[in-house]
């Protein structure tokens, strides 16, 4: 007997005979359909340009589809074993198994069943996988499916980039970025599964994609030519919530038509390198500037003792615009902005002072904060200003609601995110920002100091004035709705 004939009669024919049962046929169809979908994604990811780079794609390609494939393989022998046991019990096992013949209606019906079920499963699995991957590419998946991302999601929704998908900035193109994204996504899945995620969640600058591949896809640093007028309104802690304004002109700069570097952006397009003592780059101990002749000048902080050691990085947009999308305000900024908008009402005595005290208090959860902020504001006016509490209750309640919203937007006790957890390096009022380098303490060996001349970046036109005359001169009082 030839090897083929032996294989056919002793293995293939019994396998097809016992495998002609619904459970095994379904298993075969599931295995085949999931295999087709897997192969299709592999081909697109390796040779095509339309594949998704979502970091959680590994959940589908490395866990769900292989699991479905293995499930189908398991169902096949289980169905064979059950049918064989059933036929043995009924004494219906044939001495000679049916020939493999398409003219045999039983055999042909089994083949047709497999084809039909495979096609149906292929459509179902393929559609579900495509929709799943498309969903994982959406900001809603990144922000809402994982509760630990609640702070980032809250900030994203009110940012200037709320229309940009997360993966456009956080995941790069190409095989290297694709693999890194899948590895990172799997790591995050494990952290969430076993409750080992970091709190608060941080994104060190060196782990982010370079700005050239993200920010500069839309924002060219060489195009920010000109000046920008900035009016900053603040309220006092006195009974009248006294309002003052600071007016300044920002020298945005960039590269002009004759390749001259000017202003804020222009002065920072010089391929600076720096060394920071922390991953968030809040303490910078050394800065190296490239010179036109190819040489380099190193400025070292006077606070640095011994060899310069730390996190090395080449400066780009994110070193200053580190909260381009996930912006967290300070308590003062949030309250001032809200009061300028009209709620909380600046007509209520000591509103600014009380607002800051209430939202900066320590609470165990956002739910507790909501209850205590509302009750605290009501109790203050009920006890200190009973007439106002009676006549202006609607304003007090509306103010409380706004304060709760401010708190919920910026503070997340369960993730250890509070005021100041995520510093903003634009400017230098609430955080070191510019002064991380331009503090007058970074000096070369020959005594040259990195400039801390504020006029390089802005000119102050008015500082904490109630009615800045410059706004009248510019005829902007009405346009800015400033009284």
C-alpha positions in Angstrom: 0.0 0.0 0.0 1.4 3.4 -1.0 2.0 6.1 1.6 -0.6 8.3 0.0 -3.2 5.5 0.0 -2.4 4.7 3.6 -2.7 8.3 4.7 -6.0 8.7 2.7 -7.7 5.6 4.1 -6.4 5.6 7.7 -6.4 9.4 8.4 -7.9 11.6 5.8 -11.2 9.8 5.1 -11.9 9.1 8.9 -11.1 12.7 9.6 -13.5 14.0 7.0 -16.2 11.5 8.0 -16.2 12.3 11.7 -15.5 16.0 11.0 -18.8 16.3 9.1 -20.6 17.7 12.2 -21.8 21.1 13.0 -19.4 21.9 15.8 -16.3 20.9 13.7 -17.6 22.7 10.7 -18.1 25.9 12.7 -14.6 25.5 14.2 -13.1 25.2 10.7 -15.0 28.2 9.5 -13.9 30.4 12.5 -10.3 29.3 12.0 -10.3 30.0 8.3 -12.1 33.4 8.6 -9.8 34.6 11.4 -6.7 33.4 9.4 -7.8 35.4 6.3 -8.3 38.5 8.4 -5.0 38.1 10.1 -3.1 37.6 6.9 -4.9 40.6 5.4 -3.7 42.9 8.2 -0.2 41.5 8.0 0.0 42.2 4.3 -1.3 45.8 4.8 1.0 46.5 7.7 4.1 45.2 6.0 3.6 46.2 2.3 0.7 48.7 2.3 0.1 52.3 3.5 -3.4 52.1 4.9 -2.8 50.2 8.1 -3.6 51.6 11.5 -0.8 52.5 13.8 -3.0 52.6 16.9 -1.0 51.4 20.0 -3.9 49.1 21.0 -4.0 47.4 17.6 -1.9 44.6 19.2 -4.9 43.7 21.3 -6.8 42.7 18.2 -3.9 41.3 16.1 -2.0 39.6 18.9 -4.7 38.5 21.2 -8.3 38.6 19.9 -7.8 37.2 16.3 -5.2 34.5 17.3 -7.5 33.5 20.2 -10.3 33.2 17.7 -8.1 31.1 15.4 -7.1 28.8 18.3 -10.7 28.5 19.4 -11.7 27.3 16.0 -8.9 24.7 16.0 -10.1 23.4 19.4 -13.7 23.1 18.3 -12.7 20.8 15.3 -11.3 17.9 17.4 -14.0 18.3 20.0 -16.7 17.9 17.4 -14.9 14.9 15.9 -14.6 13.2 19.3 -18.2 13.8 20.2 -19.5 12.5 16.8 -17.2 9.4 17.0 -18.4 8.6 20.5 -22.0 9.0 19.4 -21.6 6.7 16.4 -19.7 4.1 18.5 -22.5 4.1 21.0 -25.0 3.6 18.3 -22.9 1.0 16.5 -22.8 3.0 13.3 -19.1 3.3 12.7 -18.5 2.0 9.2 -15.9 -0.6 8.4 -14.9 1.4 5.3 -15.1 5.1 5.4 -16.7 7.0 2.5 -14.4 7.9 -0.4 -13.5 11.6 -0.9 -15.8 12.2 -3.7 -17.6 15.5 -4.6 -20.3 13.3 -6.2 -21.1 12.1 -2.7 -24.0 14.3 -1.5 -22.9 14.0 2.2 -19.3 14.9 1.4 -20.4 17.7 -0.9 -22.9 19.1 1.6 -20.1 19.2 4.3 -17.8 21.2 1.9 -20.7 23.6 1.0 -21.5 24.1 4.7 -17.8 25.0 5.5 -17.7 27.4 2.6 -20.9 29.2 3.5 -20.0 29.4 7.2 -16.5 30.5 6.4 -17.8 33.4 4.2 -20.3 34.5 6.9 -17.6 34.4 9.6 -15.1 36.2 7.4 -17.6 39.0 6.9 -18.5 39.2 10.6 -14.9 38.9 11.9 -13.5 41.3 9.2 -16.2 43.9 9.8 -15.9 43.7 13.6 -12.1 43.9 13.4 -12.2 46.9 11.0 -14.7 48.7 13.2 -12.8 47.9 16.3 -9.5 49.2 14.9 -11.3 52.3 13.6 -12.7 52.9 17.1 -9.3 52.4 18.7 -8.0 55.2 16.4 -10.5 57.6 17.9 -9.9 60.0 20.8 -12.9 58.6 22.5 -11.2 55.2 22.9 -7.9 56.7 24.1 -9.7 59.0 26.6 -12.8 57.2 27.7 -12.1 53.4 27.5 -9.3 53.8 30.0 -10.3 55.6 33.2 -6.7 56.4 34.2 -6.6 58.8 31.2 -9.4 60.9 32.6 -7.2 64.0 33.3 -5.7 63.9 29.8 -9.1 63.4 28.3 -10.6 66.4 30.2 -7.8 68.7 29.1 -7.9 67.4 25.5 -11.6 68.3 25.0 -11.1 72.0 25.7 -7.7 72.3 23.9 -7.0 73.9 20.5 -6.2 70.5 19.2 -9.4 68.8 20.2 -10.2 68.0 16.6 -6.9 66.1 16.1 -6.9 62.3 16.7 -4.5 61.2 19.5 -2.7 58.8 17.3 -1.6 61.6 14.9 0.7 63.0 17.5 1.4 60.0 19.8 2.1 57.3 17.2 4.4 57.6 14.2 4.5 56.0 10.8 6.7 53.3 9.6 7.5 49.8 10.9 9.6 51.0 13.8 6.9 53.3 15.2 4.3 50.6 14.5 6.2 48.1 16.6 6.9 50.6 19.4 3.3 51.6 19.5 2.1 48.0 19.8 4.7 47.2 22.6 3.7 50.4 24.4 0.0 49.6 24.1 0.5 46.1 25.4 2.4 47.5 28.3 -0.4 49.9 29.1 -2.9 47.1 28.9 -1.0 45.0 31.4 -0.7 48.0 33.8 -4.4 48.6 33.7 -5.2 44.9 34.0 -3.0 44.5 37.1 -3.6 48.0 38.5 0.0 49.0 38.3 -0.3 52.2 36.3 1.7 55.2 37.4 -0.2 58.1 39.1 0.1 60.7 38.0 0.7 59.7 34.4 3.6 61.5 32.8 5.0 61.7 29.3 8.8 62.5 29.5 9.8 64.7 26.5 12.4 62.2 25.3 9.7 59.6 25.0 7.5 61.8 22.8 7.7 61.9 19.0 9.9 64.9 17.9 8.1 68.1 17.1 9.3 68.0 13.5 7.1 64.9 13.0 4.1 66.3 14.9 3.8 70.0 15.5 5.6 71.1 12.4 3.3 69.1 10.2 0.8 72.0 10.7 2.8 74.8 12.4 6.0 76.0 10.6 8.3 77.7 13.2 9.6 79.9 10.4 6.2 81.5 9.8 5.5 83.2 13.1 6.6 86.7 12.0 5.3 89.7 13.9 4.0 90.8 17.3 1.0 89.7 19.4 -0.9 91.9 21.9 -1.7 90.1 25.1 -4.1 91.4 27.8 -4.0 89.5 31.1 -6.9 90.2 33.5 -6.6 89.3 37.2 -8.9 89.8 40.2 -7.9 90.6 43.7 -8.7 89.0 47.1 -10.4 92.1 48.5 -14.1 92.6 49.1 -14.6 94.1 45.6 -12.6 91.5 43.8 -10.6 94.4 42.3 -9.8 93.8 38.6 -6.5 94.8 37.1 -4.9 94.3 33.7 -1.4 93.7 32.4 -0.7 94.5 28.8 2.3 93.3 26.9 3.5 92.8 23.3 4.9 89.4 22.5 7.7 89.3 19.9 6.7 86.0 18.3 9.4 86.3 15.6 10.7 83.5 13.4 12.7 83.7 10.1 12.0 86.7 7.9 12.4 87.0 4.1 16.1 87.6 4.4 16.7 84.6 6.7 17.1 86.8 9.8 16.2 85.1 13.1 13.9 87.3 15.2 11.8 87.1 18.3 10.9 84.2 20.5 10.7 81.5 17.8 13.6 82.9 15.8 16.0 82.8 18.8 15.1 79.2 19.6 15.6 77.8 16.1 19.4 77.5 16.6 19.6 73.7 17.5 20.1 74.2 21.2 20.9 71.2 23.3 20.5 71.0 27.0 20.9 68.8 30.0 18.1 68.5 32.6 18.2 66.8 36.0 14.7 65.4 35.7 12.6 63.8 32.9 10.2 66.7 32.9 13.0 69.1 32.1 12.1 71.6 34.9 15.6 72.0 36.1 18.1 72.6 33.3 21.8 72.8 34.3 23.5 73.2 31.0 22.7 74.6 27.6 24.7 74.2 24.4 24.3 76.6 21.5 25.5 76.0 17.9 27.5 78.8 16.4 27.5 79.8 12.7 31.1 78.6 12.3 30.1 75.1 13.5 31.6 75.5 17.0 29.5 75.1 20.1 29.1 77.3 23.2 28.1 75.7 26.5 26.4 77.6 29.3 26.4 75.9 32.7 24.3 76.8 35.7 26.1 78.1 38.7 24.0 75.6 40.7 25.8 72.7 38.9 28.5 71.2 41.0 30.9 68.8 39.3 30.5 67.1 35.9 27.3 67.9 33.9 25.1 64.8 34.1 21.4 64.3 33.4 18.9 63.9 30.7 20.2 65.1 27.3 17.9 66.6 24.8 17.8 68.7 21.6 15.3 71.5 22.1 12.1 71.7 20.0 8.6 73.1 20.3 7.6 70.8 23.1 10.2 72.2 25.5 8.2 75.4 25.8 4.8 74.3 24.5 4.8 71.2 26.7 1.0 71.5 27.2 0.0 72.2 23.6 -3.0 69.9 24.0 -3.2 68.7 27.5 -3.4 72.1 29.2 -3.9 72.2 33.0 -4.5 75.6 34.5 -3.4 77.0 37.8 -6.1 77.7 40.3 -5.6 81.5 39.9 -5.7 81.3 36.1 -8.9 79.2 36.1 -10.7 81.5 38.5 -9.6 84.7 36.8 -10.7 83.4 33.4 -14.1 82.3 34.8 -14.7 85.6 36.6 -13.8 87.6 33.5 -16.5 85.4 31.7 -19.0 86.5 34.4 -19.3 83.3 36.5 -18.3 83.3 39.4 -19.7 86.7 39.7 -17.3 89.5 40.6 -20.3 91.4 42.1 -20.3 89.0 45.0 -18.0 90.2 47.9 -14.8 88.2 48.4 -15.7 85.8 45.6 -12.1 85.5 44.3 -10.7 84.8 47.7 -13.4 82.3 48.6 -13.2 80.6 45.2 -9.4 80.0 45.5 -9.7 78.7 49.1 -12.5 76.2 48.1 -11.0 74.8 44.9 -7.5 74.5 46.5 -8.6 72.6 49.5 -7.8 68.9 49.8 -10.6 66.5 48.9 -10.6 62.7 48.6 -12.6 62.6 45.3 -14.3 64.8 42.8 -17.6 63.9 44.3 -16.6 65.1 47.7 -15.2 68.3 46.2 -18.5 69.0 44.4 -20.4 68.6 47.7 -18.0 70.7 49.8 -17.3 73.4 47.3 -21.0 74.1 46.9 -21.8 73.8 50.6 -18.7 76.0 51.5 -19.7 78.8 49.2 -23.3 78.8 50.3 -22.3 78.7 54.0 -19.9 81.7 53.5 -22.6 84.0 52.1 -25.3 82.6 54.4 -23.3 83.5 57.5 -21.3 86.5 56.4 -23.7 88.2 54.0 -27.2 86.9 54.7 -28.9 89.6 52.7 -26.9 88.8 49.6 -27.5 85.1 50.2 -31.2 85.8 50.1 -31.3 88.2 47.2 -28.6 86.8 45.0 -28.9 83.1 45.6 -29.0 82.3 41.9 -25.6 84.0 41.4 -24.1 82.1 44.3 -25.4 78.7 43.1 -24.2 79.4 39.5 -20.8 80.4 40.9 -20.6 77.2 42.9 -21.4 75.1 39.8 -18.7 76.9 37.8 -16.1 76.3 40.6 -17.0 72.6 40.7 -16.5 72.5 36.9 -13.1 74.2 37.3 -12.1 71.7 39.9 -13.3 68.7 37.9 -11.4 70.0 34.8 -8.0 70.3 36.6 -7.9 68.1 39.7 -8.2 64.3 39.8 -7.5 62.9 43.3 -7.7 59.2 42.2 -4.8 59.9 39.8 -2.9 62.2 42.2 -3.3 65.1 39.8 -3.7 68.4 41.6 -2.9 72.1 41.0 0.7 72.3 39.6 1.1 68.6 38.9 1.7 69.4 35.2 3.7 72.6 34.9 3.3 74.8 31.8 6.6 76.1 30.4 5.1 79.0 28.4 6.0 82.2 30.1 7.5 82.3 33.6 4.8 83.4 36.1 3.4 80.3 37.7 6.3 78.0 36.7 10.0 78.5 35.9 9.4 78.2 32.2 11.7 80.6 30.4 13.8 81.0 33.6 14.9 77.4 33.4 17.6 78.7 31.0 17.3 82.5 31.1 17.8 83.0 34.8 21.1 84.9 34.6 23.0 81.9 36.1 23.9 80.0 33.0 27.5 81.1 32.1 30.3 80.0 29.8 33.8 79.3 31.0 34.9 82.7 29.7 32.2 84.5 31.6 29.5 85.0 28.9 26.0 84.7 30.4 22.9 83.4 28.7 20.7 86.5 28.3 17.9 87.1 30.7 16.7 90.3 29.0 12.9 90.1 29.0 12.6 92.6 26.2 13.9 90.0 23.8 10.6 88.2 24.1 8.1 90.9 25.1 7.6 94.5 26.0 5.4 95.4 29.0 3.0 98.2 28.2 1.0 98.1 31.5 1.4 96.2 34.7 -1.5 95.5 37.0 -3.4 98.7 36.1 -7.1 99.1 36.6 -7.6 101.1 33.4 -4.5 100.8 31.2 -4.2 103.9 29.1 -2.6 102.0 26.3 -5.9 100.2 25.6 -7.6 103.6 25.2 -4.8 104.7 22.9 -5.3 101.6 20.8 -9.1 102.0 21.0 -9.5 98.5 22.3 -11.6 99.1 25.4 -14.8 98.4 23.6 -13.5 95.8 21.3 -12.2 93.7 24.3 -15.3 94.5 26.3 -13.2 96.1 29.0 -14.9 98.6 31.3 
